[in-house]
Amino acid sequence: MHSRDTDRQDQEILELLKDYPMPTADAGFYDQALARATHEGTKRQRNRWMLTGFGAAIAAAVAAWMIGGLLLNDPQLPDAGSTIPGVTIAMEEPRTVNLVFASATALDSATLTVTLPDGIELDGFPGQREISWTTSLKEGRNFLPLTLVALTPAGGELLARLEHDDRDRTFRLRLDVT
């Protein structure tokens, strides 16, 4: 019974509303409503794609950072000193070191320059750090004995530079002092 009363009231309200005039929509109302609806949808889509792109960029940056941290650590390079041949000499005790120069052909009038580190002297040349002379090399192996004396415990690197015509080659020898 209660539902019949409610139905009757609804019916009466509808009858009363029919008596009230309903305003008509302007000619551009529907076009504006559709334009707003599509504009709001496009704006939401654009915002969604911008957020998606921003999130993807952050994810890519984090992934690159992690890969860089894991894979691109300091490379384990060999110690530069270990690739250079070396000898150990005692303080103030002469030590003869043989340098070997291999030549494919005989070389006349080659210039040989020996550069010594601070605190190392060539026996017979006190106080000189660089000694140069002209020599000839035979084809094959050529030995150059150098008698070295350590005056300080610093050690360092001996350089031997061989020059002939327009070619030159530098040899390195690490010197450790005990």
Rosetta blueprint (number, residue, H / E / L):
1 M L
2 H H
3 S H
4 R H
5 D H
6 T H
7 D H
8 R H
9 Q H
10 D H
11 Q H
12 E H
13 I H
14 L H
15 E H
16 L H
17 L H
18 K H
19 D H
20 Y L
21 P L
22 M L
23 P L
24 T L
25 A L
26 D L
27 A L
28 G L
29 F H
30 Y H
31 D H
32 Q H
33 A H
34 L H
35 A H
36 R H
37 A H
38 T H
39 H H
40 E H
41 G H
42 T H
43 K H
44 R H
45 Q H
46 R H
47 N H
48 R H
49 W H
50 M H
51 L H
52 T H
53 G H
54 F H
55 G H
56 A H
57 A H
58 I H
59 A H
60 A H
61 A H
62 V H
63 A H
64 A H
65 W H
66 M H
67 I H
68 G H
69 G H
70 L H
71 L H
72 L L
73 N L
74 D L
75 P L
76 Q L
77 L L
78 P L
79 D L
80 A H
81 G H
82 S H
83 T H
84 I L
85 P L
86 G E
87 V E
88 T E
89 I E
90 A L
91 M E
92 E L
93 E L
94 P L
95 R E
96 T E
97 V E
98 N E
99 L E
100 V E
101 F E
102 A E
103 S E
104 A L
105 T L
106 A L
107 L E
108 D E
109 S E
110 A E
111 T E
112 L E
113 T E
114 V E
115 T E
116 L L
117 P L
118 D L
119 G L
120 I E
121 E E
122 L E
123 D L
124 G L
125 F E
126 P L
127 G L
128 Q L
129 R L
130 E E
131 I E
132 S E
133 W E
134 T E
135 T E
136 S E
137 L E
138 K L
139 E L
140 G E
141 R E
142 N E
143 F E
144 L E
145 P E
146 L E
147 T E
148 L E
149 V E
150 A E
151 L L
152 T L
153 P L
154 A L
155 G L
156 G E
157 E E
158 L E
159 L E
160 A E
161 R E
162 L E
163 E E
164 H E
165 D L
166 D L
167 R E
168 D E
169 R E
170 T E
171 F E
172 R E
173 L E
174 R E
175 L E
176 D E
177 V E
178 T L
